[in-house]
Amino acid sequence: MNNRLVIVGHGNAGARAVSEVLTRAPDQFKVTVIGEERGGSYNRVLLSSLLAGDRLRPEIDTHDRAWFAEHGVDLIDGDPVIRIDRAARQVVTASGLILDYDRLLLATGSRATQLPLPGVQLPGVQVFRTLDDVETLVSATASGSSAVVIGGGLLGLEAACGLTQRGMKVTLVHRSQSLMTQQLDARAGTLLQRALEARGIRFCLGRSSRSIEGSARVEALQLDDGTRLPADLLVMAVGIQPNVELARASGLTVDRGIVVDDQLHTSDPRIDALGECVQHRGVCYGLVAPLYQQAEIFARRLAGDTAANYHGSLTTAQLKVSGIDLFSAGEFDAEGAESLIFNDPRQGIYRRLNLRHGCVVGALLYGDVTDAFWFQELIETKRNISAARPVLLFGRGLAESRLTSEPESRETEAPQLQEFSV
Ligand SMILES: Cc1cc2nc3c(=O)[nH]c(=O)nc-3n(C[C@H](O)[C@H](O)[C@H](O)COP(=O)(O)OP(=O)(O)OC[C@H]3O[C@@H](n4cnc5c(N)ncnc54)[C@H](O)[C@@H]3O)c2cc1C
């Protein structure tokens, strides 16, 4: 008997892995999924829509209890794994359950980072990561009127928009001078800021938080320049930390994440890992696309496909706020690359493509995201676009005919900036 697969974590990665295993290696494994959160699996990405009131609770489920039962997968929920005995090939849960495994998959994800500010333990100070967090946030909107969000990345902006949509007056505090600094350049960041200001969100950029005030619950956030921002609710959206403690305590190789190779093996070949908890080729991802690819590779290998290897993922970002079109992929602010820029401030349209050696290495689209996936494909396939360079910014319709009619040429020019302004 060599077929007991135990999956630790039933977030996006664990849930996707179960589906992939059932599809690609059917009837080969007796699968048990153990999750810390209560209930079946839900799509964490959609928590922003749930907070904004754009979706209802059942709409974000991916695998409910009935799904697990129907597919013959055992689900142990609300009971985290607290120990792995690698010699005995067993996992132990908080409630004392002991389960044998032949293959173990760690999909423990990440948790939200909390800034160690004085007052951080006060009621009303909240992170934005789980379904429970969203339920707490939504109930806080019923009794409070003002919120402060710390963090001007994707998550902080989606939290700010969601709370605004629920009628709160929101101020967003961000250390940098511009928004989404990991995905946007300053020009696109400014366009985004203006669009969100028009929706009523107030910004305090280039400032840091010093302390949280309050007696029974949060009352205000103090900034480093002395500004006091009154708040009935304070949301911290300042980053994530991979959940590696279980792996570390089990003696697996751990750096920032659980270190895996191209086969997604940890330092113990019977234990694989995927999702936000892993570090692959030095990279820890914080998005779902990489974990979907990893889940497929994991299942293909389980099914015996030894050619299946994971080589890393291109990261893309989109803000899930209706009415704001934004797409960023690859090297958005590539040093040493050439930049092609189209800028139409009146229409609120901005496009920037970064090129290196005749290939697109990064794409940033604001205001009009037509062709976003085509640009993504150009980055992924490393297609030489030199023949279409003069019209590339204007999209696939104009560029594709040139690419197909002219032979590919090689470009080795020095970095330069080419800009079209309207
Ligand atoms: C509000 C929000 C919006 C997002 N929007 C986007 C987006 O638009 N696009 C995008 O690409 N990404 C987005 N993300 C990120 C995306 O949700 C994550 O990349 C993805 O959910 C990671 O999946 P995961 O399974 O690796 O980790 P998680 O989803 O964190 O799941 C890990 C699970 O493992 C459980 N666990 C941990 N330790 C144990 C243990 N010892 N025993 C048992 N269970 C354990 C955890 O409780 C959790 O349920 C968003 C995230 C949030 C919070």
The ligand as an SDF file (V2000), in Angstrom:
LIG
                    3D

 53 58  0  0  0  0  0  0  0  0999 V2000
   -8.3590   39.8330   -0.0150 C   0  0  0  0  0  0  0  0  0  0  0  0
   -7.4040   39.1470   -0.9330 C   0  0  0  0  0  0  0  0  0  0  0  0
   -7.4560   39.3800   -2.3020 C   0  0  0  0  0  0  0  0  0  0  0  0
   -6.5790   38.7490   -3.1550 C   0  0  0  0  0  0  0  0  0  0  0  0
   -6.6730   39.0150   -4.4810 N   0  0  0  0  0  0  0  0  0  0  0  0
   -5.8440   38.3660   -5.3350 C   0  0  0  0  0  0  0  0  0  0  0  0
   -5.9310   38.5820   -6.7560 C   0  0  0  0  0  0  0  0  0  0  0  0
   -6.7430   39.3850   -7.2390 O   0  0  0  0  0  0  0  0  0  0  0  0
   -5.1220   37.8790   -7.5660 N   0  0  0  0  0  0  0  0  0  0  0  0
   -4.2100   36.9800   -7.0760 C   0  0  0  0  0  0  0  0  0  0  0  0
   -3.4970   36.3580   -7.8610 O   0  0  0  0  0  0  0  0  0  0  0  0
   -4.0850   36.7760   -5.7380 N   0  0  0  0  0  0  0  0  0  0  0  0
   -4.8620   37.4380   -4.8670 C   0  0  0  0  0  0  0  0  0  0  0  0
   -4.7440   37.2210   -3.5140 N   0  0  0  0  0  0  0  0  0  0  0  0
   -3.7150   36.2740   -3.0470 C   0  0  0  0  0  0  0  0  0  0  0  0
   -4.2530   34.8490   -3.1220 C   0  0  0  0  0  0  0  0  0  0  0  0
   -5.4640   34.7750   -2.4140 O   0  0  0  0  0  0  0  0  0  0  0  0
   -3.2410   33.8860   -2.5650 C   0  0  0  0  0  0  0  0  0  0  0  0
   -2.1140   33.9050   -3.4260 O   0  0  0  0  0  0  0  0  0  0  0  0
   -3.7450   32.4610   -2.4400 C   0  0  0  0  0  0  0  0  0  0  0  0
   -4.9410   32.3960   -1.7240 O   0  0  0  0  0  0  0  0  0  0  0  0
   -2.6830   31.6020   -1.7480 C   0  0  0  0  0  0  0  0  0  0  0  0
   -3.1860   30.3090   -1.6030 O   0  0  0  0  0  0  0  0  0  0  0  0
   -2.5230   29.2620   -0.5980 P   0  0  0  0  0  0  0  0  0  0  0  0
   -3.4300   28.0930   -0.5820 O   0  0  0  0  0  0  0  0  0  0  0  0
   -1.1030   29.0890   -0.9130 O   0  0  0  0  0  0  0  0  0  0  0  0
   -2.5730   29.9660    0.8090 O   0  0  0  0  0  0  0  0  0  0  0  0
   -3.8810   30.3120    1.7040 P   0  0  0  0  0  0  0  0  0  0  0  0
   -4.9810   30.7410    0.8110 O   0  0  0  0  0  0  0  0  0  0  0  0
   -3.3700   31.2190    2.7530 O   0  0  0  0  0  0  0  0  0  0  0  0
   -4.2770   28.9240    2.3170 O   0  0  0  0  0  0  0  0  0  0  0  0
   -3.5170   28.2500    3.2660 C   0  0  0  0  0  0  0  0  0  0  0  0
   -4.4600   27.5140    4.1810 C   0  0  0  0  0  0  0  0  0  0  0  0
   -3.6870   26.6380    4.9940 O   0  0  0  0  0  0  0  0  0  0  0  0
   -4.1480   26.7220    6.3120 C   0  0  0  0  0  0  0  0  0  0  0  0
   -3.0830   26.2660    7.2270 N   0  0  0  0  0  0  0  0  0  0  0  0
   -1.9610   26.9270    7.5900 C   0  0  0  0  0  0  0  0  0  0  0  0
   -1.2410   26.1650    8.4550 N   0  0  0  0  0  0  0  0  0  0  0  0
   -1.9230   25.0220    8.6160 C   0  0  0  0  0  0  0  0  0  0  0  0
   -1.6950   23.8530    9.3750 C   0  0  0  0  0  0  0  0  0  0  0  0
   -0.6160   23.7220   10.1530 N   0  0  0  0  0  0  0  0  0  0  0  0
   -2.6170   22.8640    9.3400 N   0  0  0  0  0  0  0  0  0  0  0  0
   -3.7270   22.9700    8.5560 C   0  0  0  0  0  0  0  0  0  0  0  0
   -3.9960   24.0580    7.8080 N   0  0  0  0  0  0  0  0  0  0  0  0
   -3.0980   25.0720    7.8350 C   0  0  0  0  0  0  0  0  0  0  0  0
   -4.5250   28.1860    6.4760 C   0  0  0  0  0  0  0  0  0  0  0  0
   -5.3790   28.3780    7.5710 O   0  0  0  0  0  0  0  0  0  0  0  0
   -5.2060   28.4440    5.1260 C   0  0  0  0  0  0  0  0  0  0  0  0
   -6.5480   28.0740    5.1730 O   0  0  0  0  0  0  0  0  0  0  0  0
   -5.5990   37.8600   -2.6340 C   0  0  0  0  0  0  0  0  0  0  0  0
   -5.5170   37.6320   -1.2620 C   0  0  0  0  0  0  0  0  0  0  0  0
   -6.4100   38.2640   -0.4040 C   0  0  0  0  0  0  0  0  0  0  0  0
   -6.3100   38.0260    1.0760 C   0  0  0  0  0  0  0  0  0  0  0  0
  1  2  1  0
  2  3  1  0
  2 52  2  0
  3  4  2  0
  4  5  1  0
  4 50  1  0
  5  6  2  0
  6  7  1  0
  6 13  1  0
  7  8  2  0
  7  9  1  0
  9 10  1  0
 10 11  2  0
 10 12  1  0
 12 13  2  0
 13 14  1  0
 14 15  1  0
 14 50  1  0
 15 16  1  0
 16 17  1  0
 16 18  1  0
 18 19  1  0
 18 20  1  0
 20 21  1  0
 20 22  1  0
 22 23  1  0
 23 24  1  0
 24 25  2  0
 24 26  1  0
 24 27  1  0
 27 28  1  0
 28 29  2  0
 28 30  1  0
 28 31  1  0
 31 32  1  0
 32 33  1  0
 33 34  1  0
 33 48  1  0
 34 35  1  0
 35 36  1  0
 35 46  1  0
 36 37  1  0
 36 45  1  0
 37 38  2  0
 38 39  1  0
 39 40  1  0
 39 45  2  0
 40 41  1  0
 40 42  2  0
 42 43  1  0
 43 44  2  0
 44 45  1  0
 46 47  1  0
 46 48  1  0
 48 49  1  0
 50 51  2  0
 51 52  1  0
 52 53  1  0
M  END
$$$$
